[in-house]
Amino acid sequence: MTAMTRSIARNIHRSASRRRGFTLTEVLLVLAILGVIAAMVVPNLLGQQKQALIKTTKMSIKSLEDACTHYAIAHDGEYPTGGRDEVIALLTNPGADKDGKPISPYLPKVPKDAWDQPLYYEYPPTGKAPNLTVPAIWSSGPDKKTDDGANDDINNWTN
């Protein structure tokens, strides 16, 4: 090797040995960029999650309403009456028909809202929804406190 190539090789080796990690400035810059991205993305994700939970609850309400409609079709147009627990028991385990054959359940499992709370049921509907022709069904909503279908409750008689 010539003296010049040895000198170049030494300089390359020295600069490579000095440059083995990131500087504090580079690390802080990357963290600042990640912080800005997180600040823009996280609020959007939280809003989307709440909307997804509300949509899930509306689907559970619709499922219970459909099960009640199927029950009414099989029982001369009469929706199940009684308290929530009695109606859910009737829809999940309807018993047997006149010939003693077991009736398939109208609901495969007990419906709950997205916050794992039971749905509320009322038929015939009282003052909540006087023009409603199907059972009044509602969830206590995100606060998990029933307001009889008002405030943050999710129900089947309003949009």
Backbone bond lengths (Angstrom), bond angles and torsions (degrees), N, CA, C in turn:
res aa  C-N    CA-C-N  psi(-1)  N-CA   C-N-CA  omega(-1)  CA-C   N-CA-C  phi
1 M - - - 1.438 - - 1.518 109.66 -
2 T 1.270 112.49 144.18 1.459 117.32 178.62 1.509 108.81 -83.54
3 A 1.289 114.49 165.74 1.458 119.95 -178.73 1.519 111.03 -64.54
4 M 1.320 116.41 -35.52 1.460 120.08 -178.80 1.527 111.69 -68.19
5 T 1.315 117.84 -42.78 1.464 119.53 179.22 1.516 110.98 -68.51
6 R 1.363 117.19 -32.83 1.463 119.14 175.69 1.517 111.02 -65.61
7 S 1.273 116.79 -38.15 1.463 121.45 179.87 1.534 110.78 -66.65
8 I 1.327 116.98 -43.34 1.477 121.32 178.31 1.524 109.76 -64.34
9 A 1.326 116.61 -43.07 1.457 120.75 -179.89 1.522 110.85 -63.07
10 R 1.350 116.96 -39.66 1.457 120.76 178.01 1.527 111.38 -64.83
11 N 1.317 116.79 -41.18 1.465 120.53 179.98 1.537 110.97 -65.76
12 I 1.319 116.46 -41.50 1.468 120.43 177.77 1.528 110.02 -63.56
13 H 1.331 116.29 -43.64 1.464 120.43 179.74 1.527 110.91 -63.51
14 R 1.351 117.33 -41.65 1.461 120.89 -179.77 1.535 111.39 -64.57
15 S 1.339 116.58 -45.65 1.463 118.64 -178.56 1.525 110.84 -68.54
16 A 1.325 117.80 -32.54 1.465 120.57 177.48 1.517 110.79 -70.31
17 S 1.331 116.57 -36.56 1.462 118.50 -179.43 1.524 110.92 -72.44
18 R 1.327 118.61 -28.40 1.453 121.60 177.55 1.524 111.66 -76.44
19 R 1.275 118.94 -22.78 1.473 123.97 -172.19 1.525 110.16 -108.87
20 R 1.309 118.98 59.53 1.455 121.11 -177.16 1.508 113.34 -96.07
21 G 1.304 122.34 -17.59 1.459 123.85 -177.43 1.513 111.08 -137.98
22 F 1.340 113.85 -173.30 1.461 120.23 178.69 1.525 108.71 -92.31
23 T 1.281 115.19 148.16 1.459 118.71 175.56 1.525 109.10 -79.12
24 L 1.301 116.03 162.37 1.452 121.45 178.65 1.525 110.63 -60.66
25 T 1.310 116.88 -37.17 1.466 121.45 178.95 1.524 110.93 -63.11
26 E 1.309 117.67 -42.41 1.469 120.82 179.94 1.532 111.06 -65.44
27 V 1.308 116.99 -41.54 1.466 120.94 179.62 1.531 110.09 -65.00
28 L 1.331 116.93 -44.18 1.464 120.38 179.03 1.519 112.10 -64.60
29 L 1.322 116.78 -36.66 1.461 120.49 177.96 1.532 110.97 -64.33
30 V 1.320 117.78 -43.89 1.471 121.29 178.06 1.532 110.39 -63.53
31 L 1.328 117.81 -42.38 1.462 120.60 178.86 1.529 111.47 -64.49
32 A 1.322 117.34 -37.90 1.463 120.27 177.99 1.522 110.91 -65.12
33 I 1.328 117.30 -41.10 1.469 120.93 178.43 1.528 110.21 -64.04
34 L 1.326 117.26 -43.99 1.466 120.45 178.15 1.527 111.24 -63.48
35 G 1.326 117.46 -36.97 1.459 121.00 177.54 1.522 112.27 -64.13
36 V 1.327 116.89 -41.02 1.466 120.96 178.52 1.526 110.38 -65.19
37 I 1.318 116.74 -43.46 1.474 120.58 178.86 1.529 110.00 -62.29
38 A 1.328 117.07 -45.13 1.480 120.58 179.68 1.519 110.95 -62.63
39 A 1.323 117.48 -39.38 1.462 120.46 -179.83 1.524 111.74 -64.94
40 M 1.317 117.54 -28.33 1.472 120.29 178.69 1.522 111.72 -83.77
41 V 1.329 117.83 -32.81 1.465 121.38 -171.97 1.526 112.95 -88.25
42 V 1.320 118.85 -41.93 1.465 122.16 -173.06 1.532 113.01 -58.26
43 P 1.339 121.00 -47.03 1.473 118.62 178.90 1.526 113.09 -59.67
44 N 1.322 117.40 -36.65 1.467 120.09 178.05 1.519 111.12 -65.98
45 L 1.313 117.39 -38.96 1.467 120.32 179.79 1.517 111.05 -67.55
46 L 1.320 118.27 -38.99 1.472 120.56 -179.73 1.526 110.94 -65.40
47 G 1.317 117.51 -40.64 1.462 120.64 177.82 1.521 111.57 -64.97
48 Q 1.305 116.57 -38.29 1.462 121.17 179.21 1.524 110.96 -67.15
49 Q 1.328 117.32 -36.70 1.457 120.47 -179.66 1.526 110.40 -65.32
50 K 1.316 117.62 -42.98 1.471 120.42 179.77 1.523 110.20 -62.67
51 Q 1.330 117.52 -43.23 1.459 120.91 178.78 1.534 111.01 -64.18
52 A 1.324 116.79 -37.71 1.467 120.24 178.40 1.525 110.93 -65.14
53 L 1.328 117.75 -39.41 1.464 120.99 178.32 1.528 110.98 -66.36
54 I 1.320 117.20 -38.66 1.467 120.74 177.89 1.523 110.21 -65.92
55 K 1.332 117.74 -42.74 1.471 120.62 178.41 1.524 110.99 -63.71
56 T 1.325 116.87 -40.35 1.469 120.76 177.82 1.520 110.72 -61.06
57 T 1.327 116.33 -42.11 1.463 120.93 179.40 1.527 110.70 -65.85
58 K 1.329 117.26 -41.39 1.467 119.94 177.41 1.525 110.83 -61.07
59 M 1.329 116.99 -36.36 1.466 120.20 178.01 1.529 110.67 -67.66
60 S 1.320 118.01 -37.53 1.469 121.32 177.27 1.525 110.79 -65.60
61 I 1.325 116.18 -40.78 1.472 120.70 177.44 1.525 109.76 -63.00
62 K 1.324 116.47 -44.78 1.473 121.02 179.36 1.528 110.48 -63.22
63 S 1.308 117.80 -38.06 1.463 121.73 178.40 1.526 111.02 -63.08
64 L 1.333 116.94 -43.46 1.467 120.43 177.84 1.527 110.63 -66.92
65 E 1.326 117.06 -39.70 1.470 120.48 178.11 1.529 110.57 -63.67
66 D 1.328 117.47 -41.52 1.466 121.05 178.04 1.528 111.35 -64.25
67 A 1.329 116.95 -40.16 1.465 120.43 177.96 1.530 110.25 -62.86
68 C 1.330 116.76 -39.80 1.475 120.79 177.74 1.528 110.73 -65.65
69 T 1.323 116.61 -37.41 1.465 120.56 178.07 1.530 110.41 -65.75
70 H 1.325 117.46 -42.23 1.469 120.14 177.16 1.528 110.74 -63.08
71 Y 1.316 115.97 -38.84 1.465 119.82 176.08 1.526 110.03 -61.53
72 A 1.334 116.53 -45.61 1.468 120.82 -178.64 1.527 111.07 -62.89
73 I 1.309 117.54 -38.17 1.471 121.09 178.48 1.526 110.09 -61.18
74 A 1.322 115.90 -39.37 1.467 120.12 -178.78 1.528 112.72 -80.81
75 H 1.331 118.43 -9.44 1.467 121.62 -175.57 1.531 111.60 -128.69
76 D 1.300 115.93 51.49 1.470 123.08 173.84 1.530 113.79 55.12
77 G 1.323 117.02 36.28 1.457 121.44 175.89 1.512 115.08 78.54
78 E 1.322 118.25 8.87 1.467 121.84 -179.48 1.530 110.46 -96.09
79 Y 1.312 115.36 121.65 1.468 120.03 175.66 1.517 109.11 -73.94
80 P 1.341 117.01 154.47 1.468 118.27 178.26 1.527 110.78 -65.82
81 T 1.317 115.84 140.09 1.462 121.00 178.78 1.520 108.61 -115.40
82 G 1.295 114.80 163.97 1.459 120.06 -179.46 1.514 110.34 119.32
83 G 1.305 114.37 -174.40 1.453 119.79 179.44 1.519 111.49 -75.49
84 R 1.301 114.73 168.61 1.467 120.97 -178.39 1.518 111.52 -55.25
85 D 1.318 117.58 -47.52 1.461 120.41 -176.02 1.527 112.16 -64.47
86 E 1.334 116.78 -40.85 1.468 119.76 179.12 1.527 111.11 -66.13
87 V 1.324 116.59 -41.49 1.468 120.31 -179.01 1.524 110.67 -67.21
88 I 1.322 117.50 -42.96 1.472 120.79 178.83 1.526 109.61 -62.97
89 A 1.336 117.82 -42.63 1.465 121.03 177.96 1.522 110.63 -61.69
90 L 1.325 116.71 -40.77 1.462 121.22 179.83 1.537 111.21 -65.63
91 L 1.330 116.77 -40.49 1.468 120.30 -177.75 1.523 113.13 -76.67
92 T 1.329 117.87 -29.46 1.462 120.03 179.09 1.521 112.84 -87.22
93 N 1.347 116.43 -21.91 1.466 120.56 178.78 1.527 108.64 -143.64
94 P 1.355 117.03 79.32 1.461 119.85 -173.62 1.525 115.57 -74.39
95 G 1.309 117.82 -7.21 1.467 119.85 178.46 1.520 112.65 87.37
96 A 1.352 116.66 -138.89 1.466 121.82 -175.88 1.523 110.18 -124.79
97 D 1.345 115.58 159.09 1.468 120.25 177.96 1.536 110.07 -84.04
98 K 1.331 116.66 -170.47 1.472 121.99 -177.16 1.525 112.56 -61.87
99 D 1.342 115.94 -29.43 1.463 120.53 -178.53 1.526 112.46 -89.38
100 G 1.317 117.52 0.88 1.459 120.81 179.44 1.524 114.09 88.79
101 K 1.329 117.44 3.26 1.469 120.18 178.45 1.526 109.24 -80.27
102 P 1.337 116.89 136.93 1.464 118.56 -179.87 1.534 111.24 -65.37
103 I 1.326 115.73 139.28 1.466 121.78 177.88 1.522 108.09 -91.71
104 S 1.315 115.26 135.00 1.467 119.52 177.68 1.530 109.43 -63.77
105 P 1.329 117.24 142.82 1.465 119.32 179.38 1.532 111.66 -62.61
106 Y 1.305 115.60 143.71 1.459 120.67 175.62 1.527 110.33 -78.75
107 L 1.317 116.00 -25.23 1.463 123.19 176.46 1.525 108.91 -127.05
108 P 1.334 118.46 131.88 1.464 119.06 179.25 1.530 112.93 -73.32
109 K 1.334 117.77 -28.27 1.465 121.11 179.53 1.524 109.26 -151.99
110 V 1.296 116.32 168.44 1.465 121.68 179.82 1.530 108.85 -68.69
111 P 1.340 117.01 122.42 1.468 118.62 -178.31 1.526 111.54 -76.61
112 K 1.334 114.66 140.46 1.461 121.34 176.56 1.515 107.97 -133.82
113 D 1.320 115.52 163.19 1.457 118.35 177.36 1.531 109.76 -83.10
114 A 1.314 116.93 -178.09 1.461 121.39 -176.11 1.521 112.50 -69.00
115 W 1.314 117.89 -14.77 1.459 122.36 179.08 1.521 110.68 -99.71
116 D 1.338 116.42 15.81 1.463 125.21 177.46 1.527 112.48 62.78
117 Q 1.318 116.04 32.95 1.463 122.28 176.68 1.538 108.63 -106.87
118 P 1.324 118.47 149.66 1.472 119.80 179.45 1.530 110.92 -69.33
119 L 1.328 115.09 152.42 1.463 120.53 174.79 1.528 109.05 -83.31
120 Y 1.320 115.67 152.25 1.463 121.50 178.00 1.526 108.72 -99.35
121 Y 1.330 116.23 147.48 1.465 122.50 -174.05 1.516 108.92 -137.64
122 E 1.332 115.23 138.85 1.462 119.62 175.48 1.527 109.56 -150.51
123 Y 1.321 115.88 124.40 1.465 120.82 173.16 1.517 108.82 -146.95
124 P 1.295 118.43 129.74 1.464 127.18 -2.55 1.530 110.46 -72.44
125 P 1.331 115.87 149.03 1.463 119.31 -178.98 1.526 111.35 -64.78
126 T 1.305 116.03 142.07 1.470 120.26 178.28 1.529 108.53 -94.00
127 G 1.294 118.60 -140.06 1.453 123.19 -175.14 1.515 115.38 -62.46
128 K 1.327 118.53 -14.72 1.460 121.55 -178.75 1.524 111.72 -58.50
129 A 1.306 114.96 -49.38 1.462 121.08 -175.70 1.522 108.20 -144.63
130 P 1.323 118.03 80.00 1.469 120.28 -173.62 1.526 114.26 -63.88
131 N 1.321 118.74 -26.35 1.467 121.22 -178.65 1.521 112.91 -94.04
132 L 1.309 117.92 4.04 1.457 121.85 -178.30 1.523 109.81 -75.84
133 T 1.325 116.96 128.58 1.468 120.91 -178.95 1.524 112.00 -97.32
134 V 1.312 117.25 -6.05 1.468 122.87 177.41 1.529 107.34 -113.22
135 P 1.320 118.28 169.75 1.463 119.28 178.85 1.532 112.01 -60.01
136 A 1.306 116.17 146.57 1.463 121.79 174.06 1.527 107.42 -81.63
137 I 1.318 115.85 123.09 1.469 121.34 -178.88 1.522 107.01 -129.31
138 W 1.324 116.43 133.43 1.456 119.02 179.28 1.520 111.53 -149.84
139 S 1.331 113.42 161.63 1.459 123.00 177.49 1.525 107.81 -113.18
140 S 1.300 117.23 152.46 1.463 120.57 178.64 1.528 112.05 -73.84
141 G 1.318 117.67 -9.08 1.463 121.11 174.21 1.513 114.12 78.11
142 P 1.327 116.04 -170.47 1.467 120.85 -175.04 1.526 114.75 -60.22
143 D 1.338 118.33 -30.39 1.471 119.26 -178.71 1.529 112.69 -82.80
144 K 1.322 117.02 -5.62 1.471 124.18 176.82 1.530 113.18 60.87
145 K 1.339 116.67 23.86 1.464 121.77 176.92 1.522 107.50 -124.11
146 T 1.317 116.99 123.07 1.453 119.29 -177.95 1.521 111.45 -73.61
147 D 1.314 114.37 133.98 1.463 122.40 174.41 1.521 108.90 -116.49
148 D 1.331 116.79 30.06 1.464 123.93 -176.82 1.526 111.98 52.93
149 G 1.322 115.54 40.97 1.461 120.44 176.13 1.514 114.51 91.09
150 A 1.319 118.76 -1.14 1.470 121.29 -178.40 1.534 110.18 -101.80
151 N 1.315 116.03 -179.56 1.470 124.86 179.08 1.529 110.48 56.25
152 D 1.341 118.77 -122.14 1.463 119.54 -177.02 1.527 112.83 -88.62
153 D 1.335 117.70 3.95 1.465 120.41 177.05 1.533 109.64 -64.20
154 I 1.321 115.04 149.59 1.455 121.64 178.88 1.521 106.73 -109.87
155 N 1.344 117.64 128.87 1.467 119.52 -173.81 1.519 110.88 -137.98
156 N 1.331 115.70 176.53 1.466 120.75 -178.76 1.532 112.87 -101.45
157 W 1.318 119.11 11.38 1.472 119.41 179.10 1.519 114.00 -115.84
158 T 1.341 117.21 -4.04 1.469 120.16 172.98 1.527 108.29 -127.48
159 N 1.303 115.68 162.73 1.481 119.02 179.31 1.473 111.18 -86.00
